[in-house]
């Protein structure tokens, strides 16, 4: 793991040399009178990078030498300082190029030139000193045998085939080698009525406790025994019972003012408490269930923990409750081999050749049956040549000391980190910024990587695509765990296993890359901090006052935002990530315009309602994310942000939002928005009121926004009359790099102009349109039988509003992979326009999108559909699937459809779906006959898919009944 310093230093140097070789740097050096000094620094840094290439290719040789390790860290620190200097100089160059002639002769500019020259000369002296130190102490990396294949190869971006991509983005249906444990745990959980039972599952980290419990939790037969349930991953630290109570209330789908104990009192519930750390945390959780002593319905609470003392405390803590303690032990030899083969060869049936099997068993002996270690090593082997020599080399690298000491299993995990290509090490280490058990949004991670300079353009491949490949590669190597992935759709969120997180977190802190300000944080180090994370900050915490902010490159806040933390002293800040931060006020952004190097600004999910005018000073800003905030209008200066790539605004198009639409607008901004639109979408009359108030669901953008030619994503914006771009929709054709567009507020005429404009956007892939009426889309059928050629490249389409008839031209969008519909009021014949799309993988039919009582899928239709999501179609009575329809379907969800017939006709044709992995029927009322029919069909199905059911109708107000929220 000491190779971390090498990979970090090399990563920084790559970025520095790229900046130092630009025309901007040359011009600044010339004007400052130090061109020779800059050239000298550039040449010396190139030699250092060559040295680090050798060091990163042979980390085992480098890390054995303390002198090498120290010198490498000094190279990295110097590289950071050079890059900081170049960034400052670039600002001066920008000002000079955009100012009047003779700028550099002005008194202020002369002083700036002198400062530039002085810093350059100082850096040159430091480079010379570092070079002399290298010679003085004979810093040399050992030169073992040349790496396989000769010289080190540049990062390879593998072209994953369909099978590997599918395996990368979906979890396996079962946990390899745990069938016996599943049966034992199921027996402890199931049973007749009686007192609440606590089952504590314990074992060391990486043993697969959560995976086993989830496998049991997803058993449809077991789920049918309970009225409701929830899965809560415990946040750390757990600050009191109220934090857990809020999470449980959300998982149960209850209103904020509804009592959790009262709701559970008359229910037989199953609650999973995952990843408990201490007895104190359990006592806080017990306060939420303190009224449950009278519950005699056989409810169950399942706890997972690493500590035996905590497990026993949970099982016997509450008088009147029963308890069981279950220790999850390591996998046996055969099970370990099955898991390794699953990871390396994607099947447990593979039979290794004798020499390979011998090496596999040697490796497995050092994994000690720990599933995480086996999975991680398997991910490493899957990306290497499958030869006995390769496996023997890995076996020797693991170290003989592992054979006798289970505590050293950590070194097995570390070996997978060391096996990463250097270009993946820095971005994987970057994940240490996020807290334990935190689900990380893919796009958030990728845009931060780009802003930090961790991802560079590869030949002709856009930097975004390079980032996607790196993300996929980390998943394929089992370094990060995908979550919330639906079939045919990439994993939009991921997390790092706690053991891996502990390893990279310790290294980040050790390398002075990261400082965490939280309840258990230590003192502030004296060295330069590059990344600051504030988590669970306390108002009396004085650590923030002792930090030197001038070197911080990223500031990330989880929880409450400390007042006055965002300071102009953070002059090198590139990333300001305040997503879902509480207590953030408009005034906290007063100095935002002085953070001249800022590239990533995320305010998503905060209470911010106005952006400062000084935002226009952020010349390097690439991402501005104000989605799900109160901001309704962008300042005029946004049109000056020429490097802006991602402008994300408005209320997100998610089913989680739609489930709140029936609420009144008195709790929060988001729920108030939901109340306005929800009342309209629930209206079934033809004279239905307007779908929504566009001003509350989007933002008004200033004039000139169409001049930002680097924009890749834009939306959700209001393009109605008087909102900045009205009358100039045709100018959207200037946004030639646009990949995603979301608009609302369209009149009939503006809708037609939009259609003409987007037809010229050659790179557009994702389109979202919301309007009171979307009928202008059908007008295109009359004007042209085929859609514009560029429109045929769409891969995602979201429509919200009265469409009434599906445009015929949609049937020719053969690249379309995802379609989500809301309030479109379609009929059976309209759905048929989608049925032959050869790449459609996800279809979401949500609230009032479909108005017929019968939904019929004919043979041969929807050939590639993998996920069908039917939600909130209150009038639908039957869903019929004919043999041969949707042959690739893996997930079928039917939720909030109370009018479904309670017999086999309600949902028929499930046995014809030969690849089905999951069937969900929830919140459709008492459908005992239908459920029994489907249960029998599932039991006889060749794949035995999961069958998730719920007994309660989704109420019009979430103060009654049970709602199970499934994010989409």
Buried (B, 14 or more C-beta within 10 A) or exposed (E): BBBBBBBBBBBBBBBBBBBBEEEBBBBBBEBBEBBEBBEBBBEBBBEBBEBBBBBBBBBEBBBEBEEBBBBBBBBBBBBBBBBBBBBBBBBBBBBBEEEEEEBBEEEEBEEBBEEBBEBBEEBBEBBEEBEEBBEEEEBBBEEEEEEEEEEEEEBEBEEBEEEBBBBBBBBEBEBBBBEEBBEBBBEBBBEEEEBBBBBBBBBBBBBBBBBBBBBBBBBBEBBEBBBBBBBBBBBBBBBEBEBBBEBBBEBBBBBEEBEBBEBBBEBBBBBBBBBBBBBEBBBBBBBBBEBBEEBEBBBBBBBBBBBEEBBBBBBBBBEEBBBBBBEBEBBEEEBBBBBBBBBBBBEBEBEBEEEBBBBBBBBBBBBBBBBBBBBBBBBBBBBBEEEBEBBBEBBEEBBEEBEEEEEBBBBBBBBBBBBBBBBBBBBBBBBBBBBBBBBBBBBBBBBBBBBBBBBEEBEEEBBBBBBBBBBBBBBBBBBBBBBBBBBBBBBBBBBBBBBBBBBBBBBBBEBBBBBBBBEEBEEBEEEBBBBBBBBBBEEEBEBBEEBEBBBBBBBBBBBBBBEEBBBBBBBBBBBBBBBBBEEBEBEBBBBBBBBBBBBBBBBBBBBBBBBBEBBBBBBBBBBBBBBBBBBBBBBBBBBBBEEBBBBBBBBBBEBEBBBBBBBEBEBEBBBBBBBBBBBBBBBEEEEBEBBBEBBBBBBBBBEBBBEBEBBBBBBBBBBBEEBBBBEBBEBBBBBEBBBBBBBBBBBEEBBBBBBBBBBBBEBBBBBBBBBBBBBBBBEBBEEEEEBBEBBBBBBBBBBBBBBBBBBBBBBBBEBBBBBBBBBBBBBEEBBBBBBBBEBBBBBBBBBBBBBBEEBBBEEBBBBBBBBBBBBBBBEBBBBBBBEBBBBBBBBBBBBBBBBBBBBBBBBBBBBBBEBBBBBBBBBBBEBEEBBEBBBEBBEEBEBBBBBBBBBBBBBEEBEBBBBBBBEB
